[in-house]
Amino acid sequence: MAARPSIVRPPGLVVDIHGAFLRRTDLSDADLERANLSYADATNAIFRGANFKDAVLKGTILRGADLRAAKNLTREQLADAIIDETTLLPDYLVDGPVSKRVG
């Protein structure tokens, strides 16, 4: 199996993919620190090991997304996103309240 290409974000660059169509995209281990993913459609996307530190998830559709092992993802970020019962959360967010908006 071929190795996945690695994308290195230059220091200081902020990723802005708001409104993007990211369905079924594999963003495992992506550095999304301070990224703007607002209103992106990431239905069934894979974010295993992705860094969400200070990422903006307002209105981001994460239905069925795999967020297991995601780093620096907070309950507050998820409260702004649209998730459902098929969204796979990291272990540190499984216990406790997470506002789930289904829309």
C-alpha positions as CSV (number, residue, x, y, z in Angstrom):
1,M,0.0,0.0,0.0
2,A,1.3,3.4,-1.0
3,A,2.0,5.9,1.8
4,R,-0.4,8.8,2.1
5,P,1.1,12.2,1.0
6,S,2.0,14.5,3.8
7,I,1.1,18.1,3.7
8,V,3.3,20.4,5.7
9,R,1.8,23.8,6.6
10,P,4.4,26.6,6.6
11,P,4.7,28.4,10.0
12,G,2.2,31.2,10.4
13,L,-0.1,30.0,7.6
14,V,-3.7,29.7,8.7
15,V,-5.8,27.2,6.7
16,D,-9.1,28.6,5.5
17,I,-11.4,26.0,3.9
18,H,-14.7,27.5,5.1
19,G,-17.7,26.2,3.0
20,A,-15.5,23.5,1.4
21,F,-16.9,20.2,0.2
22,L,-14.8,17.6,2.2
23,R,-17.1,14.6,2.2
24,R,-15.3,11.3,2.6
25,T,-11.9,13.1,2.6
26,D,-9.1,11.6,4.6
27,L,-7.5,14.3,6.7
28,S,-5.9,12.0,9.2
29,D,-3.0,13.7,11.1
30,A,-3.8,17.1,9.4
31,D,-2.6,20.2,11.2
32,L,-5.7,22.2,11.4
33,E,-4.5,24.6,14.2
34,R,-6.5,27.8,13.9
35,A,-8.1,26.6,10.6
36,N,-11.4,28.0,9.5
37,L,-13.7,25.1,8.7
38,S,-16.9,27.0,9.3
39,Y,-19.8,25.8,7.2
40,A,-17.7,23.1,5.5
41,D,-19.4,19.8,4.7
42,A,-17.1,17.1,6.2
43,T,-19.8,14.3,6.2
44,N,-18.0,11.0,6.6
45,A,-14.6,12.6,6.6
46,I,-11.7,11.0,8.5
47,F,-9.9,13.2,11.0
48,R,-8.0,10.6,13.0
49,G,-5.1,12.3,14.8
50,A,-5.9,15.7,13.3
51,N,-5.0,18.8,15.4
52,F,-8.0,21.0,16.0
53,K,-6.4,23.5,18.3
54,D,-8.3,26.8,18.1
55,A,-10.0,25.6,14.8
56,V,-13.3,27.3,13.9
57,L,-16.1,24.7,13.4
58,K,-19.2,27.0,13.3
59,G,-21.8,25.2,11.2
60,T,-19.3,22.6,10.1
61,I,-21.2,19.4,9.1
62,L,-19.5,16.4,10.8
63,R,-22.2,13.8,10.4
64,G,-20.5,10.4,10.3
65,A,-17.0,11.9,10.6
66,D,-14.3,9.9,12.3
67,L,-12.8,12.1,14.9
68,R,-11.2,9.3,17.0
69,A,-7.8,10.2,18.2
70,A,-8.3,13.9,17.1
71,K,-6.2,16.2,19.2
72,N,-7.2,19.5,20.9
73,L,-10.8,19.1,19.9
74,T,-13.1,20.7,22.5
75,R,-16.8,20.4,23.5
76,E,-17.2,24.0,22.7
77,Q,-16.0,23.5,19.1
78,L,-18.4,20.5,18.7
79,A,-21.3,22.6,20.1
80,D,-20.8,24.9,17.1
81,A,-20.6,22.0,14.6
82,I,-23.4,19.7,13.3
83,I,-22.8,16.2,14.5
84,D,-25.1,13.1,14.9
85,E,-25.1,9.6,16.4
86,T,-22.8,8.4,13.6
87,T,-20.0,10.9,14.4
88,L,-17.1,9.1,16.1
89,L,-15.7,11.2,18.9
90,P,-12.3,10.9,20.6
91,D,-12.3,9.0,23.8
92,Y,-11.7,12.1,25.9
93,L,-15.0,13.5,24.6
94,V,-17.2,10.4,24.7
95,D,-18.1,10.8,28.4
96,G,-19.9,13.9,29.4
97,P,-22.3,16.3,27.6
98,V,-21.7,17.3,24.0
99,S,-24.3,19.4,22.4
100,K,-25.4,17.5,19.3
101,R,-27.1,19.5,16.7
102,V,-28.8,17.6,14.0
103,G,-29.8,19.6,11.1
